[in-house]
Amino acid sequence: MNILSTSSINSLIRNYRLTERYRAVNPLESRKSKFSNLSKTWNTLSSKLTSLKSMLTSLKDTSAGNTFTSKSVELSTEDYFTASATSSASISSYEVNVKQLAQSDVVMSDSKTAANTTSLSAGTYTFKIASGNFDENIDITVAGTETQKELMELIADAINNATDSTVTASVFAPKDGEAKLSVVAKDSGENNAITIKDVSGSALDSIGISFDSRTLVSGSSGGYSHSLTDLNAKLTLNGVDVERSSNTIDDLISGVTLELKKAMDIGVPRVNVIVKNNAEAIKSDIKDFIKKFNEAYSYVKENSKSTEDGDRGVFVGNNSARALTQAFATAAYEKVEGLDAGKISYLSEIGINFDSETGLSIKDSGKLDDALKNKPDEVSNLFGAENGVASKLFDTVERYIGSDGVITSLTDSYDKSVTYLKERITSKEKQIDKGADSLRHEYETLQNQLAILLQANQDYQTMGGLLG
């Protein structure tokens, strides 16, 4: 084989590149990959710790309204109302009877033949409308040629434009060819009852909707749909009569909101309302804490192991990772110092155990339920006291993921190393390219020289043959 043929030269150059990359670039690539993996793994851990921190923030809060003061409301039936409680609600029980729901006031005009012309003369007419805090006079301008329906629509538009939805007005047809004006209060209750009457002129009176007293609707005649006493919600609490303007009642039982749905039938005596500690919500938060704790702890543990095949986890031999798992383990199984004697001071006392391989788990759900139901303050202190589980873990997590924390420092260092190695690799590859170009030039020069020698030899042999 001609070692100076073009294909041979290409093969020599290719081998040169592979050899030089193996010698000079591959070690740099290996180091870059190592630092990239470290940065990526620490950043993933940072995300898991950030998620855990959000739970720790809640669990270490011992102020009023914290996780462990959460309340729930138990009803003997939810057919008539629902109830919710804030942490400020007192643990207690009540008996409630819903007699009447709150209603929005409704007033309607007479039913008029829609196409008939009104008897109003051209001019400006003023009427008063009031509901709740709204109380104003409204002007309309009449051409004198309007039909009954057109006048109603003129009044409705004026009301809707002036009252900013405090009341709404609309025109509908109770029968074919008829028109009727309806005015509805936005808010329910007696305090929002509608007042509507003429001030100057008789625009409202002409359609039968100007009232000095509360006249109820009768047949096609205008009037109010409800008596004044029908507008408020009516109920009894522990036998005491109560009225409210809304079906949402948040000022009857401190910290409790009732949402009335329907009045109770005659013969249904009461609904039992029990305000209690919301153990299920607190337990749910604790389960979420355990889940996030284990996700972070297990991630460090798994990346700190070596396999039988010789694969080493990214965190093997890393002191920062080792310190983190130790801090997690310490907070999980050690006694919380500083709590009163005889009070809960270990997670194991509320049924939560720690395993050095897998992390936390609820081993005795009954023990946890009992503690949350009967000793929520002690559980709160177990997590949130100065040396509590959540407080200690929060401080540890903050040291790692804070703006100047361990992970930030480490990943910054790793990323700088990756950047430096990228530059070194680029430089080495340029050197290899330059060396390959130089080597190719040398081979091509030799190739040309060999071609000249071969040609000279061929010419010599040809001349020798001619002379012979």
Stockholm file with secondary structure:
# STOCKHOLM 1.0

chainA/1-468         MNILSTSSINSLIRNYRLTERYRAVNPLESRKSKFSNLSKTWNTLSSKLTSLKSMLTSLKDTSAGNTFTSKSVELSTEDYFTASATSSASISSYEVNVKQLAQSDVVMSDSKTAANTTSLSAGTYTFKIASGNFDENIDITVAGTETQKELMELIADAINNATDSTVTASVFAPKDGEAKLSVVAKDSGENNAITIKDVSGSALDSIGISFDSRTLVSGSSGGYSHSLTDLNAKLTLNGVDVERSSNTIDDLISGVTLELKKAMDIGVPRVNVIVKNNAEAIKSDIKDFIKKFNEAYSYVKENSKSTEDGDRGVFVGNNSARALTQAFATAAYEKVEGLDAGKISYLSEIGINFDSETGLSIKDSGKLDDALKNKPDEVSNLFGAENGVASKLFDTVERYIGSDGVITSLTDSYDKSVTYLKERITSKEKQIDKGADSLRHEYETLQNQLAILLQANQDYQTMGGLLG
#=GR chainA/1-468 SS CCTTSHHHHHHHHHHHHHHHIIIIIHHHHHHHHHHHHHHHHHHHHHHHHHHHHHHHHHHTCCSTTCGGGCEEEEESCCSSEEEEECTTSCSEEEEEEEEECCCEEEEECCCEETTSBCCCCSEEEEEEEEETTEEEEEEEEECSCCBHHHHHHHHHHHHHHHHTTSEEEEEECSSTTEEEEEEEEEEESGGGCCEEEEEESSTTGGGTCCCSSCCBCBTTBCEESSCGGGSSEEEEETTEEEEESSSEEEEEETTEEEEECCCCCTTCCCEEEEEEECHHHHHHHHHHHHHHHHHHHHHHHHTTCBCTTSCBCTTTTCHHHHHHHHHHHHHHHSCCTTSCTTSCCSGGGGTEEEETTTEEEESCHHHHHHHHHHCHHHHHHHHHSTTCHHHHHHHHHHHHHSTTSHHHHHHHHHHHHHHHHHHHHHHHHHHHHHHHHHHHHHHHHHHHHHHHHHHHHHHHHHHHHHHC
#=GC SS_cons         CCTTSHHHHHHHHHHHHHHHIIIIIHHHHHHHHHHHHHHHHHHHHHHHHHHHHHHHHHHTCCSTTCGGGCEEEEESCCSSEEEEECTTSCSEEEEEEEEECCCEEEEECCCEETTSBCCCCSEEEEEEEEETTEEEEEEEEECSCCBHHHHHHHHHHHHHHHHTTSEEEEEECSSTTEEEEEEEEEEESGGGCCEEEEEESSTTGGGTCCCSSCCBCBTTBCEESSCGGGSSEEEEETTEEEEESSSEEEEEETTEEEEECCCCCTTCCCEEEEEEECHHHHHHHHHHHHHHHHHHHHHHHHTTCBCTTSCBCTTTTCHHHHHHHHHHHHHHHSCCTTSCTTSCCSGGGGTEEEETTTEEEESCHHHHHHHHHHCHHHHHHHHHSTTCHHHHHHHHHHHHHSTTSHHHHHHHHHHHHHHHHHHHHHHHHHHHHHHHHHHHHHHHHHHHHHHHHHHHHHHHHHHHHHHC
//
